[in-house]
Amino acid sequence: MKLVFEKNVLRKYLLMIAVLLLFFAGGYRAFNIYSTYRSYDSEVNAIEKSTHNNMHNVLKVVIDEAHDVIEYKTKIDSMTLHRLMIESMTFDEIYINIVDMNLGEEFIKILDDVFDLSDVKDKTFITVGTKDYVFYCKSNIDSDKYDHLNLDSTYVTWEEYYSHMDNPEVMKIAFEDLAMHRTEYVILRIDGVYPENRYYTMDDVIQDYHENGMKNMDKYYILTLGVITDTGDIFGESDDEYLKQNPNVHKLYIYKAVCLEGYIKEYRPLLKSFDQSMSAKIIQVRNNTEICNGLINLFLVISTIIILMIVIKSLDDENIEIQSKLDKPD
């Protein structure tokens, strides 16, 4: 009788242990799923952040390089225009053209030769003027909206010039900031869409690329400035006269706006490789997570089967014992 009692107690303990193990396994699995989700999410975020930073750095270098190239070409064009004016015209003729605004065919031809855009692949817009007037505009942008700005032996005030733009206020700020050396970096949008009524920064363009890829890159233009001359004018006047601004200086301002799209396209394969690398890393993390989850699930299934077998065996033993008691004669 004592032996039977001990067996019954043992079975109860085994059943309790089996139930506890099942509860423990279920709780462990729930905790593991939560931990795996947090770990997976954390790893993916780290990969995305690292990729974002790498792309940001590359785009920054690309845009910086584009700015430097465009600015260099603008300076070269300015020096070429300066040289051709001196070689082809007298100072009196130059004065008549850029001060009296009596634009002659010879001067226009020089401008056309310097700013020949027939072989220029990047979309470009040229604006040349003095402090008060714009007298030359040229572009290779395939759009009727800029035709009226391609001045032909005439001139307009800067205010009139800005009024033809999609966002006159921002355009005025951008051009004047460059002329007054308040900034060295101006990015415009050809469609006149500007955040907070300001021109764009490098970070704005990079953020747009992260969100939309190449979709809007054809709308961004880097604006640069060349001046004849940096320290005075073509007539030899200096900017400063006796520690004050010289009112007799007649500078020429050459603005060149060039589309960023072509420069970014050159590095598109590299930028796409970051996306591909990020996707591959995320897939690897997901696969590792699935393998880990699969092994845990397999362990839990095997453990559950073993526990159920113990429970079933215990119940069978108890049934056999009960049946044997019932079969004994009184």
URNOR-V598143 format. One record per residue. N is the residue number from 0. PHI is phi in degrees with one decimal (NA if undefined). PSI is psi as a letter, one per 40 degrees, with the letter a starting at -180 (999 if undefined). D_CENTER is the distance of its C-alpha to the mean C-alpha in Angstrom with 1 decimal. Layout:
[[N | PHI | PSI | D_CENTER] [N | PHI | PSI | D_CENTER]]
//
This chain:
[[0 | NA | d | 83.1] [1 | -63.3 | d | 81.2] [2 | -65.3 | d | 79.4] [3 | -62.9 | d | 78.3] [4 | -60.5 | d | 77.1] [5 | -65.3 | d | 75.0] [6 | -65.3 | d | 73.5] [7 | -62.5 | d | 72.5] [8 | -61.5 | d | 70.9] [9 | -62.3 | d | 69.0] [10 | -62.6 | d | 67.7] [11 | -62.3 | d | 66.5] [12 | -63.5 | d | 64.7] [13 | -62.4 | d | 63.1] [14 | -64.1 | d | 62.0] [15 | -62.5 | d | 60.6] [16 | -63.5 | d | 58.8] [17 | -62.4 | d | 57.4] [18 | -62.9 | d | 56.2] [19 | -61.5 | d | 54.6] [20 | -63.6 | d | 52.9] [21 | -63.5 | d | 51.5] [22 | -60.8 | d | 50.2] [23 | -63.3 | d | 48.8] [24 | -62.2 | d | 47.1] [25 | -63.2 | d | 45.6] [26 | -64.8 | d | 44.4] [27 | -63.0 | d | 43.0] [28 | -65.7 | d | 41.2] [29 | -63.5 | d | 39.7] [30 | -65.1 | d | 38.6] [31 | -64.9 | d | 37.2] [32 | -61.1 | d | 35.1] [33 | -62.3 | d | 33.7] [34 | -64.2 | d | 33.0] [35 | -63.3 | d | 31.5] [36 | -61.0 | d | 29.1] [37 | -64.1 | d | 28.1] [38 | -65.7 | d | 27.8] [39 | -61.9 | d | 25.8] [40 | -60.8 | d | 23.4] [41 | -65.9 | d | 23.1] [42 | -65.9 | d | 22.5] [43 | -63.5 | d | 19.8] [44 | -61.1 | d | 18.0] [45 | -65.1 | d | 18.4] [46 | -65.0 | d | 17.1] [47 | -63.5 | d | 13.9] [48 | -65.5 | d | 13.4] [49 | -63.3 | d | 14.2] [50 | -64.1 | d | 11.9] [51 | -58.9 | d | 8.9] [52 | -65.1 | d | 10.2] [53 | -63.7 | d | 11.0] [54 | -65.5 | d | 7.7] [55 | -60.2 | d | 6.4] [56 | -65.3 | d | 9.8] [57 | -65.1 | d | 9.7] [58 | -63.1 | d | 6.8] [59 | -62.0 | d | 8.7] [60 | -64.5 | d | 11.8] [61 | -62.0 | d | 11.0] [62 | -68.8 | d | 10.3] [63 | -60.3 | d | 13.3] [64 | -64.6 | d | 15.3] [65 | -60.0 | d | 14.7] [66 | -59.6 | d | 15.8] [67 | -63.8 | d | 18.8] [68 | -65.4 | d | 19.9] [69 | -64.4 | d | 19.8] [70 | -63.9 | d | 21.6] [71 | -61.1 | d | 24.1] [72 | -64.4 | d | 24.9] [73 | -65.4 | d | 25.4] [74 | -63.3 | d | 27.8] [75 | -61.8 | d | 29.6] [76 | -60.1 | d | 30.1] [77 | -64.5 | d | 31.5] [78 | -67.1 | d | 33.9] [79 | -64.9 | d | 35.0] [80 | -62.4 | d | 35.7] [81 | -58.2 | d | 37.6] [82 | -63.1 | d | 39.6] [83 | -66.8 | d | 40.5] [84 | -65.8 | d | 41.6] [85 | -66.3 | d | 43.9] [86 | -74.1 | d | 45.3] [87 | -103.7 | e | 45.9] [88 | -135.4 | i | 46.9] [89 | -84.0 | i | 49.1] [90 | -62.8 | d | 48.0] [91 | -63.7 | d | 50.0] [92 | -66.7 | d | 48.2] [93 | -63.4 | d | 44.8] [94 | -60.9 | d | 46.0] [95 | -60.0 | d | 47.1] [96 | -76.4 | d | 43.8] [97 | -102.2 | e | 41.3] [98 | -108.5 | d | 43.5] [99 | -76.7 | e | 46.0] [100 | 59.2 | f | 43.3] [101 | -100.6 | g | 45.8] [102 | -74.2 | h | 43.4] [103 | -100.5 | i | 45.3] [104 | -62.0 | d | 44.7] [105 | -63.9 | d | 44.6] [106 | -67.0 | d | 41.8] [107 | -62.3 | d | 39.8] [108 | -63.8 | d | 40.4] [109 | -61.2 | d | 39.1] [110 | -61.7 | d | 35.9] [111 | -62.3 | d | 35.5] [112 | -67.6 | d | 36.2] [113 | -69.4 | d | 33.6] [114 | -105.9 | f | 30.9] [115 | -75.3 | h | 31.6] [116 | -104.9 | e | 28.5] [117 | -63.1 | d | 30.4] [118 | -107.4 | e | 28.9] [119 | -87.0 | h | 25.4] [120 | -78.0 | d | 22.9] [121 | -72.4 | h | 19.8] [122 | -63.5 | h | 20.3] [123 | -137.5 | i | 21.8] [124 | -131.8 | h | 23.6] [125 | -110.6 | h | 26.3] [126 | -134.4 | h | 28.1] [127 | -126.5 | h | 31.2] [128 | -164.9 | a | 33.4] [129 | -104.4 | a | 35.5] [130 | -63.2 | d | 35.4] [131 | -106.5 | d | 36.9] [132 | -133.0 | i | 36.2] [133 | -105.8 | h | 33.8] [134 | -125.5 | e | 35.9] [135 | -152.6 | h | 33.6] [136 | -135.8 | i | 30.5] [137 | -154.9 | i | 29.3] [138 | -151.8 | i | 26.5] [139 | -113.9 | f | 25.9] [140 | -80.3 | h | 23.8] [141 | -81.2 | g | 25.7] [142 | -155.3 | h | 26.2] [143 | -68.2 | e | 29.5] [144 | -67.5 | e | 28.0] [145 | -104.3 | e | 27.9] [146 | -60.8 | d | 31.4] [147 | -70.1 | e | 33.1] [148 | -89.5 | e | 31.2] [149 | -79.5 | g | 32.5] [150 | -64.0 | i | 35.4] [151 | -125.0 | g | 38.6] [152 | 55.2 | f | 41.0] [153 | -143.4 | a | 40.3] [154 | -151.6 | i | 38.3] [155 | -137.1 | i | 36.8] [156 | -72.6 | i | 36.1] [157 | -62.8 | d | 32.5] [158 | -61.6 | d | 32.9] [159 | -66.2 | d | 33.9] [160 | -60.2 | d | 31.0] [161 | -62.9 | d | 28.5] [162 | -63.1 | d | 30.3] [163 | -84.1 | e | 29.4] [164 | -84.8 | i | 25.6] [165 | -68.3 | d | 23.8] [166 | -137.7 | g | 23.2] [167 | -56.3 | d | 26.0] [168 | -64.7 | d | 25.5] [169 | -67.8 | d | 21.9] [170 | -60.2 | d | 22.8] [171 | -62.6 | d | 25.8] [172 | -60.4 | d | 24.0] [173 | -62.6 | d | 21.5] [174 | -64.7 | d | 24.3] [175 | -70.8 | d | 26.6] [176 | -62.6 | d | 24.3] [177 | -67.9 | d | 23.9] [178 | -64.6 | d | 27.7] [179 | -93.6 | e | 28.7] [180 | 60.4 | f | 26.4] [181 | -82.1 | e | 24.8] [182 | -155.4 | i | 21.4] [183 | -114.7 | e | 20.3] [184 | -134.0 | h | 16.7] [185 | -131.1 | h | 16.3] [186 | -120.7 | h | 13.6] [187 | -106.6 | i | 15.3] [188 | -116.3 | h | 14.8] [189 | -64.4 | d | 17.6] [190 | -90.3 | e | 18.4] [191 | 76.4 | e | 19.1] [192 | -87.7 | h | 16.9] [193 | -131.4 | h | 16.1] [194 | -76.9 | h | 15.5] [195 | 55.1 | f | 18.7] [196 | 55.5 | f | 20.1] [197 | -138.5 | i | 18.2] [198 | -76.9 | i | 16.1] [199 | -84.0 | i | 12.4] [200 | -112.0 | i | 11.0] [201 | -59.4 | d | 8.5] [202 | -63.0 | d | 7.0] [203 | -61.6 | d | 7.2] [204 | -65.2 | d | 5.3] [205 | -63.0 | d | 2.2] [206 | -62.4 | d | 3.8] [207 | -62.0 | d | 4.9] [208 | -63.5 | d | 3.4] [209 | -60.7 | d | 4.2] [210 | -84.9 | d | 7.1] [211 | -126.4 | e | 8.3] [212 | 64.6 | b | 7.5] [213 | -82.3 | e | 9.3] [214 | -50.6 | d | 11.1] [215 | -106.4 | e | 10.4] [216 | -65.2 | d | 9.5] [217 | -75.8 | e | 13.3] [218 | -94.8 | e | 13.6] [219 | -92.8 | h | 11.9] [220 | -129.1 | h | 14.6] [221 | -87.7 | h | 15.1] [222 | -102.9 | h | 18.6] [223 | -126.4 | i | 21.0] [224 | -134.4 | h | 24.7] [225 | -119.1 | i | 27.8] [226 | -127.0 | h | 31.1] [227 | -113.9 | h | 34.7] [228 | -115.0 | i | 35.5] [229 | -67.2 | d | 33.5] [230 | -114.1 | e | 36.8] [231 | -178.7 | b | 38.9] [232 | -137.7 | a | 39.6] [233 | -68.4 | e | 41.0] [234 | -88.9 | e | 44.5] [235 | 94.0 | e | 44.5] [236 | -72.4 | i | 44.1] [237 | -96.4 | i | 42.3] [238 | -59.1 | d | 39.8] [239 | -109.1 | h | 42.0] [240 | -134.0 | h | 45.8] [241 | 56.4 | f | 47.8] [242 | 64.3 | f | 44.9] [243 | -139.9 | i | 43.8] [244 | -67.1 | h | 41.6] [245 | -83.1 | h | 43.4] [246 | -74.6 | e | 43.8] [247 | -92.8 | e | 44.9] [248 | -81.2 | h | 41.6] [249 | -121.9 | g | 40.2] [250 | -79.6 | i | 36.7] [251 | -110.4 | h | 34.7] [252 | -113.4 | h | 31.0] [253 | -114.6 | h | 28.8] [254 | -102.7 | h | 25.3] [255 | -128.9 | h | 23.1] [256 | -110.2 | h | 19.9] [257 | -125.5 | h | 18.0] [258 | -67.4 | h | 15.4] [259 | -80.8 | e | 12.2] [260 | -53.2 | d | 12.2] [261 | -61.9 | d | 14.9] [262 | -67.8 | d | 13.5] [263 | -71.7 | d | 10.3] [264 | -59.9 | d | 12.9] [265 | -58.6 | d | 15.0] [266 | -103.7 | e | 12.7] [267 | -57.8 | d | 12.0] [268 | -57.4 | d | 14.9] [269 | -65.6 | d | 13.7] [270 | -64.9 | d | 10.3] [271 | -67.3 | d | 12.5] [272 | -63.8 | d | 14.9] [273 | -64.8 | d | 12.9] [274 | -62.1 | d | 12.8] [275 | -64.9 | d | 16.5] [276 | -64.1 | d | 17.4] [277 | -62.9 | d | 16.1] [278 | -62.1 | d | 18.1] [279 | -63.7 | d | 21.0] [280 | -66.3 | d | 21.1] [281 | -65.5 | d | 21.0] [282 | -62.4 | d | 23.8] [283 | -62.8 | d | 25.7] [284 | -62.1 | d | 25.6] [285 | -63.5 | d | 26.7] [286 | -63.5 | d | 29.4] [287 | -61.6 | d | 30.7] [288 | -64.9 | d | 30.8] [289 | -66.5 | d | 32.7] [290 | -62.8 | d | 35.1] [291 | -61.2 | d | 35.8] [292 | -63.5 | d | 36.4] [293 | -63.0 | d | 38.6] [294 | -65.2 | d | 40.7] [295 | -63.9 | d | 41.1] [296 | -61.5 | d | 42.1] [297 | -61.4 | d | 44.6] [298 | -60.5 | d | 46.1] [299 | -67.4 | d | 46.4] [300 | -63.2 | d | 48.1] [301 | -62.4 | d | 50.5] [302 | -62.4 | d | 51.3] [303 | -63.8 | d | 51.9] [304 | -61.1 | d | 54.2] [305 | -61.5 | d | 56.2] [306 | -63.7 | d | 56.5] [307 | -64.2 | d | 57.7] [308 | -62.4 | d | 60.1] [309 | -62.3 | d | 61.5] [310 | -63.3 | d | 61.9] [311 | -61.3 | d | 63.5] [312 | -62.0 | d | 65.9] [313 | -64.1 | d | 66.8] [314 | -65.8 | d | 67.5] [315 | -62.1 | d | 69.6] [316 | -60.5 | d | 71.6] [317 | -67.5 | d | 72.3] [318 | -64.7 | d | 73.4] [319 | -60.5 | d | 75.7] [320 | -64.8 | d | 77.3] [321 | -64.3 | d | 77.8] [322 | -62.7 | d | 79.3] [323 | -65.8 | d | 81.6] [324 | -65.6 | d | 82.9] [325 | -67.3 | d | 83.6] [326 | -78.6 | e | 85.5] [327 | -70.3 | h | 87.8] [328 | -72.3 | i | 91.2] [329 | -68.4 | 999 | 92.1]]
//
